[in-house]
């Protein structure tokens, strides 16, 4: 009887070992790193991770999908992710928010040209120069043109761009304003490569609060439309004067003359 129980226990243990081994084997076979992806976080989530965690390893990508060189880096990180987590307790994530990349210095340098509607031929002529500069800097710098009215008004106010066209180089968490006029392809190329060292480095500002952004928008409108503002003030004063005159009592001389005429 005892021998039977021992055999049953041994069989049960063998079954458990076999099942455990089968599960582990299936996990190993199906957990190919090339088929997995890093966790993708938004800009706000990344900033919160940086505040809450001691170590955060971030792979910045240009778009929502990780392709080409980014895909290779992601696979390499997936292979060593467990070692990184065990050694440092770090979060390993991917983020594709452009503003975050610029702020944390997680991408190549960005040469950004800011334009707006109604700035005249200066903004129209600059397009060809920007395209030529982008060709000269291909593979080394990112070049972009931002139109303020095309959903970039908040970004323009954040970086305090008041003169159009305006050029800013974002490099390693700092920004450099292009000081030269006129803006040509050769000048843009030289500024992006070495000329920025002669410009004053500024810390990249954080996004403005809604109240500050609205205040800045009003200030920008008043600065760009001074005649409309003065016309509005003059019109308001005129209306107030008319209302005051209509509601004020007539002078005594007028009332006396009116009484004499009645007599």
C-alpha positions as CSV (number, residue, x, y, z in Angstrom):
1,X,0.0,0.0,0.0
2,X,2.8,2.3,0.9
3,X,4.6,1.5,-2.3
4,X,1.5,2.4,-4.3
5,X,1.3,5.8,-2.6
6,X,4.9,6.5,-3.2
7,X,4.5,5.6,-6.9
8,X,1.4,7.9,-7.1
9,X,3.4,10.8,-5.5
10,X,6.3,10.2,-7.8
11,X,4.0,10.2,-10.8
12,X,2.3,13.4,-9.6
13,X,5.7,15.1,-9.2
14,X,6.8,14.0,-12.6
15,X,3.6,15.3,-14.1
16,X,4.1,18.7,-12.4
17,X,7.7,18.9,-13.5
18,X,6.7,18.0,-17.1
19,X,4.0,20.6,-17.2
20,X,6.2,23.3,-15.7
21,X,8.9,22.5,-18.2
22,X,6.4,22.6,-21.1
23,X,5.2,26.0,-20.0
24,X,8.7,27.4,-19.7
25,X,9.6,25.9,-23.1
26,X,6.6,27.4,-24.7
27,X,7.4,30.9,-23.3
28,X,10.9,30.7,-24.5
29,X,9.8,29.6,-28.0
30,X,7.2,32.3,-28.3
31,X,9.0,35.2,-26.6
32,X,11.2,36.2,-29.5
33,X,12.5,39.7,-28.8
34,X,12.1,40.6,-32.4
35,X,8.3,40.2,-32.1
36,X,7.9,42.4,-29.0
37,X,7.8,46.2,-28.6
38,X,8.8,48.6,-26.0
39,X,6.1,50.4,-24.1
40,X,5.2,53.6,-25.8
41,X,4.5,56.6,-23.5
42,X,3.2,60.1,-24.2
43,X,5.1,63.3,-23.3
44,X,3.1,63.8,-20.1
45,X,3.7,60.1,-19.0
46,X,7.4,60.4,-19.7
47,X,7.7,63.6,-17.7
48,X,5.9,61.9,-14.8
49,X,8.2,58.9,-15.0
50,X,11.2,61.1,-14.8
51,X,9.8,62.7,-11.7
52,X,8.8,59.5,-10.0
53,X,11.6,57.1,-11.0
54,X,15.3,57.2,-10.4
55,X,16.3,55.8,-13.8
56,X,14.4,56.0,-17.1
57,X,15.9,54.7,-20.3
58,X,14.1,56.3,-23.3
59,X,14.2,55.5,-27.0
60,X,13.1,58.5,-29.0
61,X,11.5,57.8,-32.4
62,X,10.5,60.2,-35.2
63,X,7.0,58.7,-35.6
64,X,4.5,56.5,-33.9
65,X,6.0,53.4,-35.5
66,X,9.6,52.4,-34.9
67,X,11.2,51.8,-38.3
68,X,14.7,51.5,-39.9
69,X,17.5,52.3,-37.4
70,X,14.9,52.8,-34.6
71,X,13.6,49.3,-35.0
72,X,17.2,47.9,-34.7
73,X,17.8,49.8,-31.5
74,X,14.4,48.7,-30.1
75,X,15.3,45.0,-30.6
76,X,18.7,45.5,-28.9
77,X,17.0,47.2,-25.9
78,X,14.5,44.4,-25.7
79,X,17.3,41.8,-25.5
80,X,19.0,43.6,-22.5
81,X,15.8,45.0,-20.9
82,X,15.7,42.4,-18.1
83,X,19.3,43.0,-17.2
84,X,18.7,46.8,-17.1
85,X,15.7,46.4,-14.9
86,X,17.5,44.0,-12.5
87,X,20.7,46.1,-12.3
88,X,19.1,49.6,-12.1
89,X,15.4,49.1,-11.5
90,X,15.0,51.4,-14.6
91,X,12.0,51.9,-16.8
92,X,12.7,51.1,-20.5
93,X,10.2,52.9,-22.8
94,X,9.8,54.6,-26.1
95,X,8.5,58.1,-26.9
96,X,7.8,59.9,-30.1
97,X,6.7,63.3,-28.9
98,X,8.8,65.9,-30.8
99,X,8.6,68.6,-28.1
100,X,9.9,66.1,-25.6
101,X,12.8,65.1,-27.9
102,X,13.9,68.7,-28.2
103,X,13.5,69.5,-24.5
104,X,15.5,66.4,-23.3
105,X,18.0,66.5,-26.1
106,X,16.8,63.1,-27.3
107,X,17.1,63.7,-31.1
108,X,19.4,65.4,-33.6
109,X,19.6,69.1,-33.8
110,X,16.6,70.9,-35.2
111,X,16.8,74.0,-37.3
112,X,13.3,75.5,-37.3
113,X,12.1,78.4,-39.4
114,X,9.0,80.2,-38.1
115,X,6.7,82.0,-40.5
116,X,3.2,83.5,-40.4
117,X,0.6,84.5,-42.9
118,X,0.9,88.1,-44.2
119,X,4.6,88.5,-43.5
120,X,5.2,89.4,-47.1
121,X,7.7,88.3,-49.7
122,X,10.3,87.7,-47.0
123,X,8.5,84.5,-45.9
124,X,7.8,83.5,-49.5
125,X,11.4,83.8,-50.6
126,X,12.8,81.9,-47.6
127,X,11.2,78.6,-48.7
128,X,13.8,78.0,-51.4
129,X,16.6,78.9,-49.1
130,X,15.3,76.5,-46.4
131,X,15.1,73.6,-48.9
132,X,18.7,74.3,-50.0
133,X,19.9,74.4,-46.4
134,X,18.0,71.1,-45.7
135,X,19.8,69.5,-48.6
136,X,23.2,70.7,-47.3
137,X,22.4,69.5,-43.8
138,X,20.8,66.2,-44.7
139,X,21.8,63.3,-42.4
140,X,23.2,65.7,-39.8
141,X,20.5,68.1,-38.8
142,X,16.7,68.2,-39.0
143,X,15.2,71.2,-40.8
144,X,11.5,72.2,-40.5
145,X,9.3,75.2,-41.5
146,X,6.5,76.1,-39.0
147,X,3.5,78.2,-40.1
148,X,2.1,79.9,-37.0
149,X,-1.5,79.8,-38.2
150,X,-1.3,76.1,-39.0
151,X,-1.9,74.9,-35.4
152,X,1.5,76.2,-34.3
153,X,0.5,79.4,-32.6
154,X,1.1,77.9,-29.1
155,X,4.5,76.7,-30.1
156,X,5.4,80.1,-31.5
157,X,4.4,81.9,-28.4
158,X,6.2,79.3,-26.2
159,X,9.5,80.1,-27.9
160,X,8.7,83.9,-27.9
161,X,9.1,84.3,-31.7
162,X,8.0,87.9,-32.5
163,X,9.8,88.6,-35.7
164,X,8.9,86.7,-38.9
165,X,10.5,84.9,-40.5
166,X,12.4,83.7,-37.4
167,X,15.0,80.9,-37.1
168,X,15.9,78.9,-34.0
169,X,18.4,76.1,-33.7
170,X,17.5,73.5,-31.0
171,X,20.6,71.7,-29.8
172,X,21.2,69.6,-26.7
173,X,18.4,71.1,-24.7
174,X,19.3,74.7,-25.6
175,X,18.1,77.1,-28.3
176,X,20.0,79.6,-30.4
177,X,18.3,82.4,-32.4
178,X,19.5,83.1,-35.9
179,X,20.7,86.8,-35.8
180,X,21.5,87.4,-39.5
181,X,19.5,89.2,-42.2
182,X,18.9,88.3,-45.0
183,X,18.3,84.6,-44.5
184,X,20.0,82.6,-47.2
185,X,20.8,79.0,-47.6
186,X,24.5,79.4,-47.0
187,X,23.9,81.5,-43.9
188,X,21.5,78.9,-42.5
189,X,23.9,76.1,-43.2
190,X,26.8,78.0,-41.6
191,X,24.7,78.9,-38.6
192,X,23.5,75.3,-38.0
193,X,27.1,73.9,-38.3
194,X,29.2,76.3,-36.3
195,X,27.8,79.8,-36.4
196,X,25.4,79.1,-33.5
197,X,28.4,79.2,-31.1
198,X,28.5,82.9,-31.6
199,X,24.8,83.3,-30.6
200,X,23.5,83.5,-27.0
201,X,22.4,80.1,-25.7
202,X,18.9,80.0,-24.1
203,X,17.2,77.4,-22.0
204,X,14.3,75.8,-23.8
205,X,11.2,77.1,-22.0
206,X,8.5,74.8,-20.8
207,X,5.0,75.2,-22.3
208,X,3.1,78.2,-21.0
209,X,0.1,77.9,-18.7
210,X,-3.3,78.6,-20.5
211,X,-3.6,82.0,-18.8
212,X,0.0,83.0,-19.7
213,X,-0.6,81.8,-23.3
214,X,-3.8,83.8,-23.7
215,X,-2.1,86.9,-22.2
216,X,0.8,86.5,-24.7
217,X,-1.6,86.0,-27.6
218,X,-3.3,89.3,-26.7
219,X,0.0,91.1,-26.4
220,X,1.1,89.7,-29.8
221,X,-2.1,90.8,-31.5
222,X,-1.8,94.3,-30.1
223,X,1.8,94.6,-31.2
224,X,1.0,93.3,-34.7
225,X,-2.2,95.4,-35.2
226,X,-1.4,98.8,-33.6
227,X,-3.7,100.7,-36.0
228,X,-6.7,98.5,-35.4
229,X,-6.1,98.8,-31.6
230,X,-5.9,102.6,-31.8
231,X,-8.9,102.7,-34.1
232,X,-10.9,100.6,-31.6
233,X,-9.8,102.9,-28.7
234,X,-10.8,106.0,-30.6
235,X,-14.1,104.5,-31.6
236,X,-14.9,103.5,-28.0
237,X,-14.0,107.1,-26.8
238,X,-16.3,108.6,-29.5
239,X,-19.2,106.4,-28.5
240,X,-18.8,107.2,-24.8
241,X,-18.7,111.0,-25.6
242,X,-21.9,110.7,-27.7
243,X,-23.7,108.8,-24.9
244,X,-22.5,111.4,-22.4
245,X,-23.8,114.3,-24.5
246,X,-27.1,112.6,-25.1
247,X,-27.7,111.9,-21.5
248,X,-26.5,115.3,-20.1
249,X,-29.0,118.1,-19.5
250,X,-28.9,121.0,-22.1
251,X,-27.1,124.3,-21.1
252,X,-29.2,127.1,-19.5
253,X,-28.7,129.4,-22.4
254,X,-30.5,126.9,-24.7
255,X,-33.4,126.5,-22.2
256,X,-33.8,130.3,-21.9
257,X,-33.9,130.8,-25.7
258,X,-36.4,128.0,-26.0
259,X,-38.7,129.7,-23.4
260,X,-38.5,133.1,-25.2
261,X,-39.5,131.5,-28.5
262,X,-42.5,129.9,-26.8
263,X,-43.6,133.3,-25.4
